[in-house]
Amino acid sequence: MTLDRLVCANCAGPVAEGRCPTCRASRQRLQEQQGLFGSLSPAALIALLTALIACALIARHAFA
């Protein structure tokens, strides 16, 4: 889940802005939980996956 879509139940503001202590705590917790690809956008993940598939197909064709 990305921070730009979360709304705080305490202050009704975006969690990414960190308006209240609850927002800041949630933002910190989510940033700690994100893994290696957590900070990438979905479009970037799709582009990375497409590039990996293309490399695999090129390698398969080159060594066949």
C-alpha positions as CSV (number, residue, x, y, z in Angstrom):
1,M,0.0,0.0,0.0
2,T,1.3,3.4,-0.8
3,L,1.2,6.4,1.5
4,D,-0.4,8.7,-1.0
5,R,-3.7,6.9,-0.9
6,L,-4.1,6.5,2.9
7,V,-6.3,8.8,4.9
8,C,-5.8,9.2,8.6
9,A,-8.8,8.3,10.8
10,N,-7.7,10.8,13.4
11,C,-7.3,14.1,11.4
12,A,-8.9,13.0,8.0
13,G,-5.8,14.2,6.2
14,P,-3.4,12.3,3.9
15,V,-1.0,10.1,5.9
16,A,1.8,11.2,3.6
17,E,1.6,14.7,4.9
18,G,2.0,13.7,8.6
19,R,-0.4,16.3,10.0
20,C,-0.9,14.6,13.4
21,P,1.1,12.2,15.6
22,T,-1.1,9.3,14.4
23,C,-0.2,10.1,10.8
24,R,3.5,10.4,11.5
25,A,3.5,7.1,13.5
26,S,1.6,5.3,10.7
27,R,3.9,6.7,8.0
28,Q,7.0,5.6,9.9
29,R,5.6,2.1,10.5
30,L,4.7,1.7,6.8
31,Q,8.1,2.9,5.7
32,E,9.8,0.4,7.9
33,Q,7.6,-2.5,6.6
34,Q,8.3,-1.8,3.0
35,G,10.7,-4.2,1.4
36,L,13.1,-3.9,-1.4
37,F,10.4,-3.0,-4.0
38,G,8.1,-1.2,-1.7
39,S,9.2,2.3,-2.7
40,L,8.7,1.6,-6.4
41,S,5.5,2.6,-8.1
42,P,3.4,-0.1,-9.8
43,A,4.4,1.3,-13.2
44,A,8.1,1.0,-12.4
45,L,7.5,-2.6,-11.2
46,I,5.8,-3.4,-14.5
47,A,8.6,-1.9,-16.5
48,L,11.2,-3.9,-14.5
49,L,9.3,-7.1,-15.0
50,T,9.0,-6.4,-18.8
51,A,12.7,-5.7,-19.0
52,L,13.5,-9.0,-17.1
53,I,11.3,-11.0,-19.5
54,A,12.9,-9.3,-22.5
55,C,16.4,-10.2,-21.2
56,A,15.3,-13.8,-20.6
57,L,13.9,-14.1,-24.2
58,I,17.1,-12.6,-25.7
59,A,19.3,-14.9,-23.7
60,R,17.1,-17.9,-24.6
61,H,17.4,-16.9,-28.3
62,A,21.1,-16.3,-28.1
63,F,22.0,-19.6,-26.5
64,A,19.5,-21.8,-28.4
